[in-house]
């Protein structure tokens, strides 16, 4: 089976600092994967490499069997949610959830169905018409997911 994400001897250097050093890993499709380590150990840099916000200094990255080097973030079928979640305050919860699908050109009716399903998955049914400011911190985090 082709891995969803594959790092083959990946390194990312910032000057003389090695943020990621010779990492090899495969993440299977649908696998729940956790990367643990102390501050400064390269976890966020690995996520940024997968998302396309950084390019490896050395090594090779594949996403679903496709070479990721040079592939811009918007062409990668991956999503990243950082610790500091960013929701659009002027949009409803439902609009925030459906935003990525709108950018991809999905029809409004289909977006609404998928957004409602996503909200149900995180136990926020009925919250679609609220603004982020009307939610608790934990609820906002689930919307960002």
N, C-alpha and C positions, 0 to 999 in steps of 0.2 A: 504494500500500500504506500502511495506517495505521501510523505509528511506534509502537514499543513504549513509548517515552518521548518526550515533546515538551515542551521549554521554550520559551515564547514571551515574550521580554523579561522574564525572571525576575530579580528582585532580592530580597535578604534583608538587611535592616539590623538591627543591634543597637545602638540608640541612634544615635550619629553614625558608627559603624563599618559600612562596607559589606562584608559577608562575601562576597556574591555581587552583582554589579552588571551588570544588563541582559544576561543570558545568553540566547541563542537557540540551540537545537540540537535535532536529531531523531536518535533511535537506532532503527534498524530492528530488527524482531523477529529474534532469533538473531544479531545483529551482535555481534562482539567489540569492545568499546569500552573505551578506557583514557583516564583523565583524569589528566594530568600537570601538576605545578606545584609551586612552592616551598611550604614551610610557611606556612599562613595565607592561601593564595590562594583558598580556598572549596571545595576538593574534597569534604571531608567534609560541609560544609553542603549542597552539591548532593545528595549521597547521602541526607542526612537529609530534604531536601525531597522527593525521590522516595519515600522510605519513609513519609513522613507524620509524622515526628518534629518537623518544622518546617513552618511555613506561609510562603509568599512574602509579602514586604512589598508587592511589585508584580509584575505579570505573571501568566502563566497556565501551568499544568502539566496535561498530559494523559497518562494511562497507558492504552495500547491504545485510544485514542480517547475515553476517559471522563474528564471533568473531575475532577481530583484534589483541588481545593480543598475543604476540609471533610470529605474522605473519610478516616476513621480508618485507622491503619496496618493493623489486622487485616482491613480490607475491600479492601486493595490486593493484587493478586496479584504481589507483588514480595518478594524476600528480600534481606537485607543481612547481610554478615559483616564485622565491623570487624577492625582489626589485632589487637586484644586479644580473641582468641577466647574464648568462654565455653562450657564444656562442664559438664554436671552431673556432679560427681564420684561421686555415689551411683548413677548409672545406667551401664549398659554402653554400649559404643561403638554397638551396634545400636540401643539405646533412644534414645541421643542423636540419631542420624541420623533415626530415625522420629518424633521428638517433635513436630515441626511437623505431620506427617500425622495424628498422634493428636489434636492440638488441633483440626484441621479435621474430625475425626469419621470418618476412614477406618477401615475394618475392619482388625483385627489382622493377619489373613493377608495382606491387600493391603499393609499397612505393611511387613511383614517382607520381602516380595518386593521392594518398591521400595527398602528400606534395603539389602538385599543387592546389588541392582543398582548403587546409588550407591556402596557400598563397593568394588565391583569396578571401577567407573569411575575411582576414585582409587587403585587398586592396593592395596586393603586387604582383599581377600577373606580370610575366616577370622579376622578381628579383631573380629567382632561381639560376642563374649562377653567381651572384655577391658574393663577399666576405663580411663578416660583416663590415670590415673596410671601405667599399664603401657606407655604409648606414648611415643615420642620427640616432641620439639617439632614436627617436620615432619609426623609422623603425626597429631598432635592438630590441627594446622592443616587437614589434609585432611579429618578428621572434621568439623570446624566448617564447612567448605565444603559 
